[in-house]
Amino acid sequence: MIEINGVAHLALKVSNWKECKLFYEQLLEFLGMTRVFSGQDGMYYVGGRTAVGVGPCDEEYQDHRFVQGTVGLHHVCFRAKSRGDIDEVHRFCEAKSVTIVHPPEEGYWAPGYYSLLIEDPAGIRLEFNHVPGKGLLDGVSTFNPVGYR
C-alpha cells in the first residue's frame, strides 16, 4: 500500500471554448493560481498544491453541454481555507454573472461543511467548500453519498 500526495492535476475538455477560456482564466487567477500557459489549444494553471488544465473538446462535441449524472465526472470541488473565501468566490461569481446552482450554504457531508456550487459555460459543475479542521479525516465520518445524485 502507498499513500498518495494529493491530486497532481485536473484536465477538463469543454465545449463553448471561447466563453469557457475567458471564464477559467478569470476564475483560476481569482483563486490565486498561476498561469503556466494559455493559448488557443488550452490552458494550464498551478496553485494550491494542484494544477488545472482546460482545453477545447473535439470538434464533433462543440454543441454538447456537460450532463451531470452520466458516466465520468460528477463535479470538481476546490477546497477553501475559510468560510469567508467561499463568500468571496460567491461575490466574484455574482459579479461575473456566473450560473450559481446554490449560493453558500451549510451542508451535512461533514461537520461545519460550507459550500457554493456553480456551473462553467459548458455546464461543468464546480464546487467550492470549506470544512474546518481535518473534516472527514478527523475519524468521524458523517459522509452521506445521497448528496452525489
Backbone as JSON, one array per atom type, in Angstrom:
{
  "sequence": "MIEINGVAHLALKVSNWKECKLFYEQLLEFLGMTRVFSGQDGMYYVGGRTAVGVGPCDEEYQDHRFVQGTVGLHHVCFRAKSRGDIDEVHRFCEAKSVTIVHPPEEGYWAPGYYSLLIEDPAGIRLEFNHVPGKGLLDGVSTFNPVGYR",
  "N": [[0.84, -1.18, 0.0], [0.41, 2.29, -0.68], [0.61, 5.81, 0.12], [-1.03, 8.38, -1.34], [-0.09, 11.67, -2.51], [-1.98, 13.77, -2.75], [-3.88, 15.35, -5.45], [-2.47, 15.64, -8.55], [-3.11, 17.01, -10.96], [-5.93, 18.31, -12.73], [-7.73, 17.72, -15.62], [-9.73, 19.2, -17.98], [-12.06, 19.03, -20.64], [-13.82, 21.18, -22.69], [-16.87, 22.41, -24.17], [-17.97, 25.26, -26.1], [-15.66, 26.89, -26.21], [-14.5, 29.53, -26.48], [-15.94, 31.18, -24.65], [-15.63, 29.63, -22.31], [-12.85, 29.63, -22.02], [-12.24, 32.33, -21.33], [-13.77, 32.45, -18.96], [-12.46, 30.49, -17.28], [-9.83, 31.51, -17.21], [-10.21, 33.93, -15.82], [-11.42, 32.98, -13.41], [-9.53, 31.07, -12.36], [-7.29, 32.68, -11.96], [-8.38, 34.43, -10.07], [-8.62, 32.64, -8.0], [-6.07, 32.53, -7.14], [-4.27, 31.05, -8.56], [-1.45, 30.29, -10.64], [-0.72, 31.14, -13.94], [0.58, 28.89, -16.22], [0.56, 28.42, -18.94], [-1.51, 29.75, -21.57], [-3.46, 29.44, -24.3], [-4.75, 29.09, -27.67], [-5.19, 26.35, -27.84], [-5.49, 25.41, -25.29], [-5.15, 25.71, -21.67], [-3.2, 26.04, -18.67], [-2.95, 26.01, -15.26], [-1.42, 26.5, -12.06], [-1.46, 25.95, -8.52], [-2.25, 25.99, -5.01], [-1.42, 23.4, -4.36], [-2.08, 21.84, -6.56], [-2.95, 21.41, -10.05], [-4.69, 22.82, -12.85], [-5.92, 22.02, -15.93], [-7.38, 23.13, -18.91], [-9.13, 22.71, -21.9], [-10.26, 22.94, -25.35], [-12.97, 20.84, -26.39], [-13.22, 17.97, -28.6], [-14.03, 18.7, -31.98], [-16.45, 17.53, -32.89], [-18.06, 17.53, -30.67], [-18.7, 20.09, -30.0], [-21.22, 21.33, -29.79], [-22.32, 20.24, -27.57], [-23.35, 20.01, -24.12], [-22.13, 19.63, -20.79], [-23.32, 16.86, -18.96], [-24.44, 16.19, -15.96], [-24.34, 13.27, -14.02], [-24.07, 11.36, -15.93], [-21.82, 8.83, -17.21], [-18.58, 9.26, -15.89], [-17.1, 12.35, -14.95], [-18.53, 13.94, -12.11], [-18.58, 16.33, -10.57], [-16.32, 19.05, -9.81], [-14.46, 19.86, -6.97], [-13.17, 22.53, -5.2], [-11.17, 23.13, -2.44], [-11.44, 25.5, 0.08], [-9.75, 27.81, 2.31], [-11.18, 29.09, 4.26], [-14.48, 29.97, 5.5], [-15.08, 32.54, 4.76], [-13.66, 32.77, 2.37], [-15.24, 31.26, 0.67], [-17.49, 32.88, 0.54], [-16.31, 35.07, -0.75], [-15.69, 33.98, -3.29], [-18.29, 33.55, -4.12], [-19.25, 36.22, -4.35], [-17.56, 37.1, -6.4], [-18.44, 35.42, -8.5], [-21.12, 36.24, -8.75], [-20.71, 38.86, -9.65], [-19.64, 38.36, -12.14], [-21.72, 37.24, -13.46], [-22.06, 34.45, -13.38], [-23.45, 31.17, -13.61], [-25.14, 30.19, -10.82], [-25.63, 27.43, -8.96], [-26.22, 26.73, -6.32], [-26.14, 29.1, -3.68], [-23.69, 30.07, -1.14], [-23.9, 27.73, 1.46], [-24.72, 25.75, 4.37], [-23.78, 22.34, 4.7], [-24.45, 18.8, 5.02], [-22.47, 16.92, 4.84], [-20.11, 16.83, 6.27], [-19.0, 17.84, 9.54], [-19.51, 21.29, 9.93], [-19.43, 21.82, 7.23], [-19.4, 23.92, 4.42], [-20.49, 25.39, 1.5], [-20.41, 26.38, -2.0], [-21.94, 26.16, -5.16], [-21.42, 26.16, -8.59], [-21.8, 26.59, -12.21], [-19.75, 26.14, -15.07], [-19.43, 27.77, -18.33], [-19.87, 25.6, -20.05], [-21.4, 23.92, -18.65], [-20.22, 22.31, -16.72], [-20.03, 21.4, -13.38], [-18.79, 23.2, -10.63], [-17.62, 23.12, -7.43], [-17.06, 24.87, -4.39], [-15.66, 24.53, -1.32], [-15.54, 24.66, 2.28], [-14.27, 23.05, 5.05], [-13.97, 22.91, 8.42], [-10.99, 22.31, 10.39], [-9.81, 18.99, 10.16], [-11.85, 17.87, 8.75], [-13.46, 15.14, 7.26], [-11.29, 13.63, 7.78], [-10.82, 13.55, 10.44], [-11.59, 11.28, 11.71], [-14.23, 10.99, 12.3], [-16.8, 10.08, 10.52], [-19.28, 11.49, 8.67], [-20.14, 11.35, 6.19], [-22.38, 11.43, 3.5], [-23.5, 9.77, 0.86], [-25.79, 10.41, -0.6], [-25.82, 12.99, -1.4], [-24.59, 13.02, -3.83], [-26.21, 12.81, -6.08]],
  "CA": [[0.0, 0.0, 0.0], [1.09, 3.59, -0.66], [-0.25, 6.95, 0.45], [-0.83, 9.41, -2.37], [0.22, 13.02, -2.05], [-2.92, 14.71, -3.34], [-4.19, 15.25, -6.87], [-1.47, 16.44, -9.27], [-3.79, 17.94, -11.86], [-7.27, 18.02, -13.24], [-7.78, 18.13, -17.02], [-11.1, 19.31, -18.45], [-12.34, 19.38, -22.04], [-15.06, 21.94, -22.65], [-17.46, 23.0, -25.36], [-18.08, 26.71, -25.93], [-14.29, 27.2, -25.82], [-14.2, 30.96, -26.34], [-16.5, 31.65, -23.38], [-15.01, 28.87, -21.21], [-11.46, 30.09, -21.86], [-12.29, 33.57, -20.56], [-14.26, 32.09, -17.63], [-11.43, 29.82, -16.49], [-8.71, 32.43, -16.98], [-10.59, 34.85, -14.74], [-11.66, 32.24, -12.18], [-8.31, 30.47, -11.81], [-6.47, 33.77, -11.45], [-9.03, 34.88, -8.84], [-8.32, 31.63, -6.97], [-4.66, 32.64, -6.78], [-3.45, 30.09, -9.31], [-0.5, 30.92, -11.56], [-0.81, 30.65, -15.31], [1.78, 28.33, -16.84], [0.33, 28.84, -20.31], [-2.89, 29.89, -22.0], [-3.49, 29.71, -25.73], [-5.93, 28.61, -28.4], [-5.36, 24.91, -27.67], [-5.69, 25.05, -23.9], [-4.52, 26.5, -20.62], [-2.73, 25.23, -17.54], [-2.71, 26.85, -14.1], [-0.99, 25.77, -10.88], [-1.61, 26.62, -7.24], [-2.98, 25.23, -4.01], [-0.94, 22.01, -4.43], [-2.66, 21.11, -7.7], [-2.95, 22.14, -11.31], [-5.92, 22.68, -13.62], [-5.78, 22.2, -17.37], [-8.67, 23.23, -19.6], [-8.95, 22.85, -23.34], [-11.48, 22.72, -26.14], [-13.31, 19.46, -26.7], [-13.16, 17.64, -30.02], [-14.98, 19.48, -32.78], [-17.75, 16.86, -33.0], [-18.83, 17.73, -29.44], [-18.79, 21.53, -29.73], [-22.58, 21.75, -29.46], [-22.78, 19.5, -26.4], [-23.11, 20.54, -22.77], [-21.86, 18.63, -19.77], [-24.53, 16.3, -18.36], [-24.12, 15.59, -14.68], [-25.04, 12.03, -13.79], [-23.67, 10.35, -16.9], [-20.53, 8.21, -16.89], [-17.47, 10.2, -15.85], [-17.04, 13.41, -13.94], [-19.77, 14.43, -11.5], [-18.26, 17.74, -10.35], [-14.99, 19.32, -9.28], [-14.57, 20.64, -5.74], [-11.98, 23.23, -4.73], [-11.24, 23.36, -1.01], [-11.03, 26.84, 0.51], [-9.15, 27.85, 3.64], [-12.11, 29.67, 5.23], [-15.85, 30.27, 5.04], [-15.01, 33.83, 4.1], [-13.21, 32.55, 1.0], [-16.41, 30.81, -0.09], [-18.3, 34.07, 0.3], [-15.61, 35.87, -1.75], [-15.9, 33.35, -4.59], [-19.69, 33.82, -4.46], [-19.35, 37.6, -4.83], [-16.89, 37.12, -7.7], [-19.33, 34.77, -9.47], [-22.26, 37.13, -8.98], [-20.26, 40.0, -10.45], [-19.36, 37.87, -13.49], [-22.96, 36.62, -13.96], [-21.85, 33.01, -13.48], [-24.6, 30.38, -13.17], [-24.98, 29.7, -9.44], [-26.56, 26.33, -8.69], [-26.67, 27.11, -4.98], [-25.25, 30.05, -3.02], [-23.06, 29.48, 0.03], [-24.83, 27.13, 2.41], [-24.25, 24.65, 5.21], [-24.07, 21.01, 4.18], [-24.45, 17.75, 6.04], [-21.48, 15.91, 4.5], [-19.09, 16.81, 7.33], [-19.26, 18.93, 10.49], [-19.06, 22.61, 9.51], [-19.33, 21.88, 5.76], [-19.96, 25.16, 3.88], [-20.11, 25.31, 0.09], [-21.01, 27.1, -3.11], [-21.91, 25.33, -6.36], [-21.64, 26.95, -9.81], [-21.55, 25.89, -13.47], [-19.0, 26.88, -16.08], [-20.26, 27.98, -19.52], [-20.17, 24.33, -20.72], [-22.27, 23.18, -17.76], [-19.48, 21.53, -15.72], [-20.26, 21.95, -12.04], [-17.62, 23.48, -9.8], [-17.98, 23.39, -6.04], [-16.03, 25.46, -3.53], [-16.1, 24.2, 0.03], [-14.66, 24.79, 3.45], [-14.57, 22.16, 6.17], [-12.99, 23.26, 9.45], [-10.15, 21.23, 10.91], [-9.45, 17.93, 9.22], [-13.03, 17.37, 8.06], [-13.69, 13.71, 7.41], [-10.04, 12.98, 8.19], [-10.71, 13.56, 11.9], [-12.02, 9.99, 12.23], [-15.68, 10.97, 12.47], [-17.35, 10.15, 9.18], [-20.72, 11.73, 8.51], [-20.33, 11.43, 4.74], [-23.64, 10.88, 3.04], [-23.42, 9.76, -0.6], [-27.02, 10.88, -1.22], [-25.5, 14.3, -1.99], [-23.99, 12.84, -5.14], [-27.22, 12.46, -7.08]],
  "C": [[0.88, 1.24, 0.0], [0.12, 4.63, -0.16], [0.02, 8.03, -0.57], [-0.61, 10.77, -1.74], [-0.69, 14.05, -2.73], [-3.19, 14.43, -4.8], [-3.22, 16.18, -7.6], [-2.13, 17.46, -10.19], [-5.15, 17.4, -12.25], [-7.27, 18.53, -14.68], [-9.23, 18.08, -17.5], [-11.12, 19.63, -19.94], [-13.71, 20.03, -22.05], [-15.56, 22.29, -24.05], [-17.49, 24.51, -25.12], [-16.73, 27.29, -25.5], [-14.03, 28.69, -25.61], [-14.7, 31.49, -24.99], [-15.86, 30.94, -22.19], [-13.57, 29.33, -20.96], [-11.41, 31.35, -21.0], [-12.73, 33.28, -19.12], [-13.15, 31.5, -16.77], [-10.2, 30.7, -16.25], [-9.02, 33.36, -15.81], [-10.74, 34.12, -13.41], [-10.36, 31.72, -11.57], [-7.35, 31.54, -11.3], [-7.06, 34.32, -10.15], [-8.73, 33.92, -7.69], [-6.85, 31.63, -6.58], [-3.76, 31.65, -7.5], [-2.6, 30.85, -10.32], [-0.61, 30.29, -12.94], [0.55, 30.14, -15.77], [1.72, 28.63, -18.33], [-1.17, 28.96, -20.56], [-2.88, 30.29, -23.46], [-4.74, 29.14, -26.36], [-6.21, 27.12, -28.17], [-5.56, 24.48, -26.22], [-4.99, 25.99, -22.94], [-4.15, 25.58, -19.47], [-2.33, 26.19, -16.42], [-2.29, 25.98, -12.92], [-1.18, 26.63, -9.63], [-2.38, 25.75, -6.28], [-2.66, 23.74, -4.06], [-1.61, 21.18, -5.52], [-2.51, 21.95, -8.96], [-4.27, 21.86, -12.02], [-5.59, 22.98, -15.07], [-7.16, 22.22, -17.99], [-8.38, 23.43, -21.08], [-10.24, 22.59, -24.08], [-11.71, 21.24, -26.4], [-13.14, 19.23, -28.19], [-14.3, 18.34, -30.76], [-16.38, 18.85, -32.84], [-18.64, 17.07, -31.78], [-19.06, 19.2, -29.1], [-20.18, 22.01, -29.33], [-23.13, 21.06, -28.22], [-22.51, 20.29, -25.12], [-22.83, 19.37, -21.85], [-23.19, 18.16, -19.18], [-24.12, 15.58, -17.07], [-24.96, 14.33, -14.49], [-24.76, 10.97, -14.85], [-22.33, 9.76, -16.45], [-19.45, 9.29, -16.89], [-17.6, 11.2, -14.72], [-18.43, 13.78, -13.41], [-19.64, 15.93, -11.24], [-16.83, 17.84, -9.85], [-15.18, 20.18, -8.04], [-13.22, 21.22, -5.35], [-12.15, 23.5, -3.25], [-10.69, 24.74, -0.67], [-10.5, 26.79, 1.94], [-10.1, 28.41, 4.69], [-13.5, 29.82, 4.62], [-15.87, 31.59, 4.28], [-14.55, 33.72, 2.65], [-14.37, 32.1, 0.12], [-17.3, 32.0, -0.43], [-17.65, 34.98, -0.76], [-15.79, 35.3, -3.15], [-17.34, 33.62, -5.06], [-19.85, 35.24, -5.01], [-18.71, 37.75, -6.21], [-17.82, 36.56, -8.78], [-20.56, 35.61, -9.77], [-21.87, 38.29, -9.89], [-20.0, 39.61, -11.9], [-20.57, 37.21, -14.14], [-22.79, 35.13, -14.25], [-23.12, 32.3, -13.01], [-24.32, 29.81, -11.79], [-26.06, 28.66, -9.19], [-27.11, 26.48, -7.28], [-25.65, 28.06, -4.36], [-24.6, 29.38, -1.81], [-24.1, 28.97, 1.03], [-24.13, 26.04, 3.21], [-24.63, 23.34, 4.54], [-23.94, 19.98, 5.28], [-23.36, 16.7, 5.81], [-20.38, 15.77, 5.54], [-19.41, 17.95, 8.29], [-18.67, 20.26, 9.99], [-18.95, 22.8, 8.01], [-20.07, 23.12, 5.25], [-19.53, 25.23, 2.42], [-20.95, 26.19, -0.82], [-20.91, 26.2, -4.32], [-22.29, 26.19, -7.57], [-21.49, 26.04, -11.03], [-20.7, 26.76, -14.37], [-19.87, 27.03, -17.33], [-20.6, 26.71, -20.31], [-21.06, 23.45, -19.85], [-21.56, 22.32, -16.73], [-19.66, 22.2, -14.37], [-18.96, 22.05, -11.26], [-18.12, 23.83, -8.4], [-16.77, 24.01, -5.35], [-16.5, 25.18, -2.12], [-15.05, 24.55, 1.07], [-15.19, 23.83, 4.51], [-13.54, 22.48, 7.23], [-12.2, 22.05, 9.93], [-9.78, 20.24, 9.82], [-10.65, 17.37, 8.47], [-13.23, 15.9, 8.31], [-12.43, 12.97, 7.84], [-9.87, 12.94, 9.7], [-11.2, 12.26, 12.54], [-13.51, 9.89, 12.46], [-16.3, 11.15, 11.1], [-18.86, 10.35, 9.22], [-21.05, 11.83, 7.03], [-21.63, 10.74, 4.35], [-23.65, 10.92, 1.52], [-24.7, 10.2, -1.31], [-26.77, 12.22, -1.91], [-24.92, 14.2, -3.39], [-24.98, 12.34, -6.16], [-26.92, 13.11, -8.39]]
}
